[in-house]
Amino acid sequence: MSEPRDPNQPGFGAPTPPPPPHPPAAPAPSAGWGDPSTWAQPAATVPSPQVAPGAPRKPRGRAWLVVLLIVLGLIVAMAAGGTVLFASRTLPPYNGARHFLDDVRNDQPNPSHVCSADTPDQAVRQVRDRLQSFGDVNTIAPNAFGVDRTDNTAKVDFTVTYHGGRSSRSFSLLVVDESGTWKACP
């Protein structure tokens, strides 16, 4: 036979009846105004926090300023580097060609502007005759952006305008570095 059990002990209580069935679902609201109980309630607005007068302002992001300063610094560094390269690599051969072409334009040979392999009078006369074979020379202008340098030699482009500036031709002049001085070798 079974012994009597205490209904207060766990697992020994009387069985519980099943839960009652749920009520039937409400029909879906029809188009139009609908049921007033389903109207959306307005969302509660959160007021902005008040700042006491004289209180320090909240710091704003300054990342854009840092990026701007870095970009400007890079631009200045690149410009300075380009200037240094231009002054050390391009300007000396350009100046050597410019001095020689000034001698050609003025028909005044200068031994310090011609390489040691050529005689100044002959070099200036040779270039002047070549340029005048195309017409009456108006201007002779070397191009600073037309310098092609390789070690101790460079080729400098220059433009000659003829007939009062109505026509022009481009030429190249070979210049060499002789003991630190750039001289033309036509």
N, CA, C and O of each residue as an XYZ file, in Angstrom:
744
protein
N       0.790     -1.148      0.000
C       0.000      0.000      0.000
C       0.846      1.229      0.000
O       2.038      1.163      0.300
N       0.286      2.306     -0.316
C       1.104      3.507     -0.367
C       0.948      4.281      0.913
O      -0.099      4.248      1.559
N       1.935      4.934      1.249
C       1.877      5.719      2.490
C       1.323      7.103      2.190
O       1.443      7.595      1.068
N       0.754      7.690      3.130
C       0.190      9.007      2.883
C       1.324     10.053      2.643
O       2.349     10.032      3.326
N       1.125     10.916      1.712
C       2.159     11.931      1.375
C       1.636     13.297      1.749
O       0.446     13.610      1.706
N       2.630     14.082      2.118
C       2.300     15.470      2.484
C       2.141     16.288      1.206
O       3.069     16.319      0.398
N       1.006     16.950      0.987
C       0.824     17.718     -0.249
C       1.708     18.958     -0.321
O       1.772     19.572     -1.386
N       2.388     19.360      0.740
C       3.244     20.541      0.714
C       4.661     20.222      0.235
O       5.438     21.139     -0.030
N       4.999     18.974      0.124
C       6.324     18.621     -0.361
C       6.374     18.786     -1.875
O       5.387     18.543     -2.570
N       7.521     19.197     -2.373
C       7.612     19.373     -3.825
C       7.465     18.039     -4.528
O       7.974     17.014     -4.074
N       6.774     18.073     -5.622
C       6.564     16.885     -6.413
C       5.476     15.982     -5.873
O       5.097     15.015     -6.534
N       4.967     16.271     -4.696
C       3.954     15.410     -4.111
C       2.606     16.095     -4.018
O       1.679     15.539     -3.428
N       2.468     17.276     -4.577
C       1.222     18.023     -4.467
C       0.164     17.468     -5.385
O       0.410     16.555     -6.174
N      -0.984     18.021     -5.271
C      -2.082     17.624     -6.122
C      -1.851     18.186     -7.522
O      -1.269     19.259     -7.686
N      -2.307     17.461     -8.507
C      -2.089     17.960     -9.863
C      -2.864     19.257    -10.099
O      -3.965     19.454     -9.585
N      -2.237     20.145    -10.907
C      -2.881     21.428    -11.214
C      -3.673     21.272    -12.495
O      -3.246     20.562    -13.405
N      -4.804     21.916    -12.578
C      -5.600     21.810    -13.794
C      -4.940     22.595    -14.939
O      -4.185     23.533    -14.684
N      -5.213     22.230    -16.170
C      -4.631     22.959    -17.305
C      -5.166     24.388    -17.368
O      -6.256     24.665    -16.867
N      -4.397     25.306    -17.987
C      -4.857     26.704    -18.053
C      -6.066     26.826    -18.962
O      -6.245     26.019    -19.875
N      -6.890     27.824    -18.721
C      -8.087     27.994    -19.548
C      -7.687     28.404    -20.969
O      -6.632     29.011    -21.154
N      -8.496     28.088    -21.961
C      -8.160     28.479    -23.350
C      -8.157     30.002    -23.503
O      -8.896     30.714    -22.823
N      -7.290     30.490    -24.432
C      -7.180     31.934    -24.681
C      -8.441     32.432    -25.363
O      -9.126     31.677    -26.053
N      -8.746     33.730    -25.160
C      -9.920     34.278    -25.861
C      -9.604     34.394    -27.352
O      -8.434     34.499    -27.720
N     -10.584     34.378    -28.185
C     -10.327     34.471    -29.630
C      -9.668     35.810    -29.974
O      -9.897     36.820    -29.309
N      -8.842     35.793    -31.031
C      -8.115     36.995    -31.452
C      -9.087     38.023    -31.996
O     -10.112     37.688    -32.591
N      -8.733     39.306    -31.773
C      -9.578     40.399    -32.240
C      -9.437     40.518    -33.748
O      -8.355     40.282    -34.285
N     -10.507     40.879    -34.438
C     -10.414     41.024    -35.890
C      -9.485     42.195    -36.256
O      -9.360     43.155    -35.496
N      -8.850     42.106    -37.404
C      -7.937     43.159    -37.864
C      -8.735     44.427    -38.095
O      -9.872     44.375    -38.563
N      -8.123     45.597    -37.758
C      -8.870     46.841    -37.959
C      -9.093     47.083    -39.445
O      -8.266     46.736    -40.288
N     -10.212     47.678    -39.730
C     -10.554     47.957    -41.118
C      -9.869     49.249    -41.544
O      -9.376     50.016    -40.717
N      -9.853     49.467    -42.846
C      -9.243     50.680    -43.360
C     -10.048     51.866    -42.882
O     -11.259     51.758    -42.692
N      -9.409     52.971    -42.690
C     -10.098     54.152    -42.212
C      -9.530     54.567    -40.876
O      -8.324     54.499    -40.638
N     -10.421     54.995    -40.015
C      -9.950     55.512    -38.732
C      -9.490     54.413    -37.811
O      -8.551     54.637    -37.047
N     -10.060     53.294    -37.831
C      -9.655     52.198    -36.967
C     -10.165     52.359    -35.553
O     -10.911     53.286    -35.237
N      -9.752     51.450    -34.729
C     -10.164     51.419    -33.332
C      -9.388     52.473    -32.554
O      -8.162     52.531    -32.655
N     -10.077     53.308    -31.780
C      -9.362     54.358    -31.041
C      -8.350     53.797    -30.052
O      -7.407     54.497    -29.683
N      -8.517     52.566    -29.619
C      -7.550     52.022    -28.666
C      -6.212     51.687    -29.346
O      -5.209     51.492    -28.659
N      -6.185     51.620    -30.666
C      -4.948     51.309    -31.373
C      -4.250     52.554    -31.914
O      -3.230     52.440    -32.593
N      -4.774     53.717    -31.630
C      -4.114     54.931    -32.098
C      -2.745     55.045    -31.475
O      -2.551     54.693    -30.312
N      -1.784     55.542    -32.257
C      -0.421     55.711    -31.751
C      -0.373     56.905    -30.825
O      -0.921     57.972    -31.105
N       0.285     56.690    -29.741
C       0.450     57.775    -28.780
C       1.668     58.608    -29.198
O       2.654     58.037    -29.663
N       1.634     59.921    -29.050
C       2.789     60.741    -29.439
C       3.997     60.379    -28.576
O       3.889     60.131    -27.375
N       5.156     60.360    -29.245
C       6.383     60.022    -28.529
C       6.750     61.166    -27.609
O       6.552     62.337    -27.932
N       7.276     60.812    -26.482
C       7.689     61.823    -25.524
C       8.968     62.478    -26.033
O       9.922     61.788    -26.393
N       8.986     63.789    -26.063
C      10.177     64.495    -26.511
C      11.100     64.709    -25.326
O      10.673     65.006    -24.210
N      12.377     64.545    -25.613
C      13.374     64.741    -24.557
C      13.902     66.155    -24.696
O      14.424     66.522    -25.749
N      13.776     66.939    -23.667
C      14.268     68.314    -23.781
C      15.795     68.311    -23.831
O      16.454     67.456    -23.240
N      16.342     69.303    -24.560
C      17.803     69.398    -24.632
C      18.334     69.833    -23.268
O      17.678     70.583    -22.546
N      19.518     69.357    -22.929
C      20.045     69.711    -21.610
C      20.386     71.202    -21.550
O      20.858     71.793    -22.521
N      20.144     71.757    -20.439
C      20.430     73.176    -20.236
C      21.861     73.332    -19.724
O      22.322     72.564    -18.880
N      22.552     74.344    -20.253
C      23.922     74.609    -19.829
C      23.910     75.881    -19.012
O      23.299     76.882    -19.385
N      24.586     75.817    -17.914
C      24.644     76.988    -17.056
C      25.492     78.069    -17.727
O      26.483     77.753    -18.386
N      25.116     79.338    -17.566
C      25.929     80.401    -18.167
C      27.332     80.387    -17.572
O      27.507     80.227    -16.364
N      28.317     80.556    -18.430
C      29.705     80.582    -17.967
C      30.341     79.208    -17.888
O      31.536     79.093    -17.617
N      29.555     78.158    -18.122
C      30.110     76.811    -18.077
C      30.942     76.584    -19.339
O      30.619     77.125    -20.396
N      31.998     75.799    -19.241
C      32.809     75.552    -20.437
C      32.007     74.791    -21.482
O      31.192     73.929    -21.151
N      32.250     75.121    -22.756
C      31.531     74.462    -23.837
C      32.056     73.058    -24.014
O      33.205     72.747    -23.700
N      31.191     72.233    -24.519
C      31.580     70.861    -24.809
C      32.580     70.892    -25.963
O      32.308     71.519    -26.987
N      33.729     70.232    -25.824
C      34.717     70.290    -26.907
C      34.185     69.591    -28.153
O      33.587     68.518    -28.074
N      34.412     70.214    -29.295
C      33.987     69.638    -30.561
C      35.179     68.980    -31.231
O      36.329     69.277    -30.907
N      34.902     68.103    -32.146
C      35.964     67.394    -32.852
C      36.825     68.343    -33.673
O      36.305     69.181    -34.411
N      38.112     68.215    -33.549
C      39.046     69.051    -34.303
C      39.888     68.210    -35.255
O      40.973     68.629    -35.657
N      39.405     67.044    -35.613
C      40.161     66.161    -36.496
C      40.353     66.797    -37.863
O      41.410     66.626    -38.470
N      39.375     67.516    -38.357
C      39.502     68.157    -39.661
C      40.630     69.173    -39.668
O      41.311     69.340    -40.680
N      40.832     69.852    -38.548
C      41.911     70.837    -38.462
C      43.272     70.156    -38.508
O      44.199     70.647    -39.152
N      43.386     69.032    -37.827
C      44.641     68.286    -37.836
C      44.937     67.777    -39.248
O      46.073     67.872    -39.713
N      43.936     67.243    -39.923
C      44.118     66.745    -41.293
C      44.496     67.896    -42.226
O      45.381     67.745    -43.069
N      43.838     69.030    -42.080
C      44.146     70.191    -42.912
C      45.586     70.648    -42.703
O      46.295     70.928    -43.669
N      46.019     70.724    -41.454
C      47.391     71.147    -41.174
C      48.409     70.155    -41.728
O      49.462     70.562    -42.219
N      48.112     68.874    -41.657
C      49.031     67.869    -42.211
C      49.121     68.010    -43.725
O      50.214     67.962    -44.289
N      47.978     68.184    -44.388
C      47.979     68.335    -45.850
C      48.727     69.602    -46.260
O      49.516     69.574    -47.204
N      48.488     70.703    -45.567
C      49.199     71.940    -45.886
C      50.692     71.788    -45.639
O      51.498     72.310    -46.409
N      51.072     71.087    -44.584
C      52.491     70.839    -44.313
C      53.142     70.018    -45.407
O      54.277     70.291    -45.798
N      52.428     69.003    -45.910
C      52.963     68.197    -47.009
C      53.122     69.015    -48.281
O      54.105     68.855    -49.004
N      52.171     69.884    -48.556
C      52.257     70.734    -49.745
C      53.463     71.664    -49.644
O      54.208     71.825    -50.611
N      53.653     72.268    -48.490
C      54.800     73.163    -48.304
C      56.108     72.379    -48.415
O      57.067     72.866    -49.013
N      56.160     71.176    -47.848
C      57.381     70.364    -47.923
C      57.683     69.966    -49.367
O      58.841     69.984    -49.785
N      56.651     69.605    -50.130
C      56.870     69.241    -51.529
C      57.317     70.455    -52.348
O      58.174     70.329    -53.223
N      56.747     71.617    -52.072
C      57.151     72.830    -52.785
C      58.602     73.183    -52.454
O      59.367     73.572    -53.337
N      58.973     73.048    -51.193
C      60.359     73.334    -50.802
C      61.317     72.333    -51.444
O      62.387     72.713    -51.921
N      60.939     71.063    -51.457
C      61.779     70.047    -52.095
C      61.926     70.289    -53.585
O      63.021     70.142    -54.128
N      60.849     70.657    -54.253
C      60.902     70.956    -55.678
C      61.774     72.169    -55.974
O      62.504     72.195    -56.964
N      61.692     73.165    -55.113
C      62.524     74.355    -55.291
C      63.998     74.027    -55.126
O      64.839     74.504    -55.888
N      64.305     73.215    -54.131
C      65.702     72.821    -53.908
C      66.218     72.014    -55.095
O      67.330     72.249    -55.567
N      65.421     71.068    -55.578
C      65.844     70.279    -56.738
C      66.010     71.151    -57.979
O      66.952     70.968    -58.750
N      65.099     72.095    -58.169
C      65.218     72.983    -59.320
C      66.482     73.823    -59.221
O      67.211     73.972    -60.202
N      66.742     74.370    -58.043
C      67.906     75.244    -57.874
C      69.223     74.474    -57.989
O      70.219     75.033    -58.448
N      69.244     73.218    -57.587
C      70.501     72.472    -57.613
C      70.700     71.664    -58.893
O      71.843     71.441    -59.292
N      69.632     71.218    -59.549
C      69.784     70.349    -60.719
C      69.477     71.045    -62.043
O      70.149     70.778    -63.039
N      68.503     71.912    -62.079
C      68.051     72.484    -63.336
C      68.625     73.879    -63.591
O      68.993     74.199    -64.722
N      68.702     74.687    -62.574
C      69.098     76.080    -62.755
C      70.534     76.253    -63.266
O      70.740     77.088    -64.146
N      71.535     75.523    -62.775
C      72.905     75.737    -63.294
C      73.047     75.479    -64.800
O      73.626     76.324    -65.481
N      72.553     74.358    -65.365
C      72.670     74.218    -66.821
C      71.849     75.259    -67.585
O      72.268     75.725    -68.644
N      70.699     75.618    -67.055
C      69.869     76.644    -67.695
C      70.636     77.971    -67.760
O      70.660     78.630    -68.800
N      71.259     78.355    -66.646
C      72.011     79.609    -66.631
C      73.194     79.569    -67.603
O      73.482     80.566    -68.264
N      73.886     78.417    -67.695
C      74.986     78.299    -68.653
C      74.506     78.498    -70.080
O      75.153     79.197    -70.859
N      73.384     77.895    -70.430
C      72.824     78.055    -71.774
C      72.347     79.479    -71.990
O      72.536     80.039    -73.070
N      71.732     80.070    -70.978
C      71.221     81.445    -71.106
C      72.362     82.432    -71.362
O      72.242     83.315    -72.212
N      73.474     82.281    -70.623
C      74.614     83.185    -70.817
C      75.180     83.045    -72.233
O      75.491     84.045    -72.880
N      75.313     81.804    -72.713
C      75.840     81.603    -74.063
C      74.886     82.178    -75.110
O      75.333     82.810    -76.067
N      73.582     81.967    -74.942
C      72.613     82.482    -75.917
C      72.548     84.009    -75.893
O      72.259     84.630    -76.916
N      72.812     84.620    -74.735
C      72.938     86.081    -74.683
C      74.127     86.538    -75.522
O      74.044     87.543    -76.228
N      75.244     85.794    -75.445
C      76.417     86.101    -76.269
C      76.078     85.973    -77.749
O      76.510     86.795    -78.556
N      75.307     84.947    -78.113
C      74.916     84.749    -79.515
C      74.032     85.900    -79.973
O      74.237     86.439    -81.061
N      73.062     86.281    -79.169
C      72.142     87.361    -79.545
C      72.890     88.685    -79.707
O      72.608     89.447    -80.632
N      73.848     88.962    -78.806
C      74.600     90.215    -78.848
C      75.833     90.135    -79.748
O      76.504     91.145    -79.961
N      76.135     88.964    -80.272
C      77.309     88.716    -81.116
C      78.598     89.147    -80.404
O      79.468     89.794    -80.988
N      78.689     88.766    -79.127
C      79.869     89.070    -78.313
C      80.358     87.784    -77.656
O      79.837     87.408    -76.606
N      81.345     87.096    -78.238
C      81.831     85.843    -77.673
C      82.504     86.058    -76.318
O      83.243     87.023    -76.125
N      82.238     85.151    -75.390
C      82.836     85.201    -74.063
C      83.421     83.824    -73.777
O      82.684     82.838    -73.766
N      84.750     83.729    -73.542
C      85.370     82.421    -73.327
C      84.847     81.685    -72.087
O      84.940     80.460    -72.018
N      84.306     82.404    -71.122
C      83.822     81.733    -69.908
C      82.471     81.045    -70.117
O      82.006     80.321    -69.236
N      81.835     81.264    -71.277
C      80.531     80.649    -71.541
C      80.610     79.499    -72.542
O      79.591     78.874    -72.837
N      81.810     79.206    -73.072
C      81.990     78.173    -74.089
C      82.914     77.098    -73.532
O      83.891     77.407    -72.850
N      82.606     75.832    -73.823
C      83.428     74.733    -73.304
C      84.832     74.793    -73.904
O      85.049     75.420    -74.940
N      85.764     74.143    -73.249
C      87.175     74.231    -73.642
C      87.449     73.588    -74.994
O      88.479     73.886    -75.598
N      86.585     72.728    -75.495
C      86.796     72.074    -76.792
C      86.543     73.022    -77.953
O      86.999     72.750    -79.064
N      85.833     74.126    -77.738
C      85.503     75.059    -78.810
C      86.164     76.411    -78.561
O      86.462     76.768    -77.421
N      86.388     77.155    -79.640
C      86.854     78.534    -79.494
C      85.623     79.426    -79.430
O      84.667     79.211    -80.175
N      85.629     80.422    -78.554
C      84.433     81.248    -78.355
C      83.946     81.932    -79.623
O      82.746     81.924    -79.897
N      84.847     82.525    -80.408
C      84.418     83.235    -81.618
C      83.748     82.281    -82.600
O      82.711     82.589    -83.188
N      84.357     81.134    -82.758
C      83.840     80.172    -83.724
C      82.496     79.603    -83.271
O      81.595     79.417    -84.090
N      82.353     79.324    -81.970
C      81.107     78.756    -81.449
C      79.949     79.739    -81.600
O      78.868     79.364    -82.055
N      80.174     80.998    -81.219
C      79.107     81.995    -81.317
C      78.728     82.223    -82.777
O      77.546     82.306    -83.110
N      79.741     82.323    -83.653
C      79.467     82.557    -85.071
C      78.704     81.381    -85.682
O      77.789     81.581    -86.481
N      79.078     80.159    -85.310
C      78.432     78.962    -85.851
C      76.944     78.922    -85.471
O      76.091     78.669    -86.322
N      76.641     79.170    -84.202
C      75.242     79.140    -83.750
C      74.467     80.307    -84.345
O      73.321     80.143    -84.764
N      75.080     81.471    -84.386
C      74.387     82.653    -84.930
C      74.046     82.443    -86.413
O      72.940     82.761    -86.848
N      74.992     81.914    -87.175
C      74.725     81.667    -88.598
C      73.621     80.624    -88.778
O      72.779     80.755    -89.667
N      73.626     79.603    -87.944
C      72.593     78.558    -88.040
C      71.207     79.138    -87.755
O      70.247     78.834    -88.463
N      71.103     79.978    -86.714
C      69.809     80.566    -86.350
C      69.345     81.561    -87.404
O      68.149     81.636    -87.688
N      70.266     82.331    -87.994
C      69.882     83.331    -88.992
C      69.574     82.702    -90.350
O      69.041     83.371    -91.235
N      69.904     81.429    -90.518
C      69.572     80.776    -91.788
C      68.062     80.592    -91.957
O      67.590     80.342    -93.066
N      67.319     80.713    -90.886
C      65.864     80.564    -90.942
C      65.158     81.915    -91.056
O      63.946     81.956    -91.270
N      65.879     82.997    -90.920
C      65.271     84.320    -91.040
C      65.902     85.288    -90.064
O      66.900     84.995    -89.405
N      65.276     86.464    -89.997
C      65.756     87.528    -89.119
C      65.376     87.193    -87.667
O      64.194     87.098    -87.335
N      66.395     87.015    -86.802
C      66.159     86.615    -85.413
C      65.606     87.793    -84.631
O      66.178     88.883    -84.638
N      64.488     87.563    -83.959
C      63.865     88.582    -83.132
C      64.258     88.377    -81.669
O      64.808     89.290    -81.053
N      63.986     87.191    -81.094
C      64.354     86.887    -79.704
C      64.881     85.459    -79.612
O      64.552     84.597    -80.426
N      65.717     85.238    -78.583
C      66.218     83.904    -78.262
C      65.910     83.682    -76.786
O      66.377     84.443    -75.939
N      65.133     82.657    -76.468
C      64.707     82.434    -75.079
C      64.881     80.973    -74.688
O      64.211     80.099    -75.237
N      65.792     80.700    -73.725
C      65.905     79.324    -73.239
C      64.692     78.965    -72.383
O      64.054     79.835    -71.790
N      64.385     77.667    -72.331
C      63.222     77.170    -71.593
C      63.695     76.483    -70.321
O      64.398     75.474    -70.384
N      63.315     77.022    -69.169
C      63.737     76.437    -67.887
C      63.139     75.052    -67.681
O      63.712     74.239    -66.956
N      62.005     74.770    -68.298
C      61.378     73.458    -68.160
C      61.841     72.494    -69.251
O      61.388     71.351    -69.308
N      62.740     72.956    -70.110
C      63.258     72.124    -71.182
C      64.689     71.692    -70.925
O      65.461     71.518    -71.868
N      65.055     71.516    -69.663
C      66.413     71.084    -69.307
C      66.375     69.583    -69.044
O      65.634     69.103    -68.186
N      67.194     68.852    -69.802
C      67.305     67.402    -69.627
C      68.743     67.112    -69.202
O      69.656     67.076    -70.026
N      68.922     66.905    -67.890
C      70.267     66.761    -67.332
C      70.580     65.309    -67.038
O      69.744     64.573    -66.513
N      71.812     64.897    -67.387
C      72.348     63.588    -67.054
C      73.775     63.792    -66.551
O      74.676     64.102    -67.331
N      73.971     63.619    -65.262
C      75.281     63.802    -64.626
C      75.877     65.167    -64.965
O      75.372     66.193    -64.510
N      76.953     65.186    -65.765
C      77.660     66.444    -66.052
C      77.323     67.029    -67.418
O      77.994     67.957    -67.871
N      76.316     66.515    -68.068
C      75.883     67.070    -69.347
C      74.382     67.352    -69.286
O      73.637     66.714    -68.542
N      73.976     68.303    -70.072
C      72.554     68.646    -70.120
C      72.210     69.158    -71.506
O      73.052     69.725    -72.203
N      70.979     68.954    -71.887
C      70.455     69.486    -73.132
C      69.389     70.505    -72.755
O      68.423     70.180    -72.064
N      69.572     71.739    -73.214
C      68.650     72.824    -72.882
C      67.925     73.241    -74.154
O      68.551     73.575    -75.159
N      66.593     73.218    -74.096
C      65.788     73.652    -75.227
C      65.648     75.171    -75.198
O      65.543     75.775    -74.130
N      65.650     75.773    -76.368
C      65.408     77.216    -76.462
C      64.592     77.502    -77.707
O      64.603     76.735    -78.669
N      63.884     78.624    -77.670
C      63.001     79.011    -78.754
C      63.502     80.312    -79.371
O      63.877     81.249    -78.666
N      63.501     80.347    -80.675
C      63.902     81.542    -81.419
C      62.689     82.036    -82.192
O      62.065     81.279    -82.935
N      62.357     83.318    -82.010
C      61.258     83.911    -82.777
C      61.856     84.718    -83.922
O      62.894     85.364    -83.784
N      61.168     84.657    -85.052
C      61.639     85.300    -86.282
C      60.619     86.297    -86.784
O      59.442     86.224    -86.430
N      61.064     87.224    -87.605
C      60.200     88.152    -88.348
C      59.243     88.904    -87.425
O      58.031     88.892    -87.642
N      59.766     89.536    -86.432
C      58.931     90.343    -85.535
C      57.992     89.525    -84.680
O      56.974     90.049    -84.228
N      58.293     88.261    -84.439
C      57.474     87.427    -83.566
C      56.386     86.666    -84.275
O      55.549     86.045    -83.620
N      56.368     86.694    -85.613
C      55.295     86.016    -86.344
C      55.524     84.508    -86.449
O      54.568     83.754    -86.631
N      56.774     84.059    -86.337
C      57.053     82.624    -86.406
C      58.147     82.285    -85.400
O      58.910     83.156    -84.984
N      58.216     81.022    -85.016
C      59.233     80.609    -84.046
C      59.651     79.169    -84.338
O      58.925     78.397    -84.964
N      60.855     78.840    -83.856
C      61.393     77.487    -83.981
C      62.064     77.126    -82.665
O      62.544     77.992    -81.934
N      62.087     75.834    -82.379
C      62.736     75.346    -81.156
C      64.021     74.614    -81.508
O      64.094     73.898    -82.506
N      65.030     74.807    -80.670
C      66.332     74.180    -80.840
C      66.787     73.634    -79.504
O      66.178     73.906    -78.469
N      67.872     72.852    -79.532
C      68.489     72.331    -78.311
C      69.960     72.701    -78.310
O      70.601     72.770    -79.359
N      70.487     72.938    -77.113
C      71.888     73.303    -76.952
C      72.496     72.383    -75.907
O      71.920     72.183    -74.838
N      73.653     71.825    -76.213
C      74.361     70.949    -75.284
C      75.220     71.807    -74.370
O      75.987     72.644    -74.847
N      75.101     71.609    -73.063
C      75.947     72.285    -72.078
C      76.598     71.224    -71.203
O      76.001     70.184    -70.923
N      77.833     71.496    -70.772
C      78.583     70.552    -69.934
C      79.103     71.272    -68.700
O      79.286     72.489    -68.689
N      79.332     70.484    -67.671
C      79.877     71.018    -66.421
C      81.396     70.850    -66.473
O      81.918     69.736    -66.472
N      82.077     71.973    -66.519
C      83.539     71.950    -66.497
C      83.994     72.603    -65.218
O      83.924     73.823    -65.066
N      84.462     71.780    -64.297
C      84.972     72.216    -62.987
C      84.004     73.171    -62.269
O      84.408     74.210    -61.747
N      82.722     72.794    -62.257
C      81.716     73.534    -61.507
C      81.025     74.642    -62.275
O      80.124     75.282    -61.733
N      81.413     74.894    -63.523
C      80.792     75.919    -64.349
C      80.182     75.267    -65.566
O      80.833     74.496    -66.271
N      78.920     75.585    -65.805
C      78.224     75.017    -66.969
C      78.505     75.878    -68.182
O      78.275     77.087    -68.172
N      79.019     75.224    -69.255
C      79.394     75.941    -70.461
C      78.770     75.267    -71.688
O      78.546     74.056    -71.708
N      78.498     76.084    -72.706
C      77.876     75.575    -73.935
C      78.904     74.907    -74.814
O      80.031     75.386    -74.937
N      78.518     73.792    -75.431
C      79.338     73.078    -76.414
C      78.491     72.863    -77.654
O      77.908     71.793    -77.827
N      78.412     73.887    -78.538
C      77.525     73.780    -79.691
C      77.995     72.798    -80.746
O      77.328     72.621    -81.766
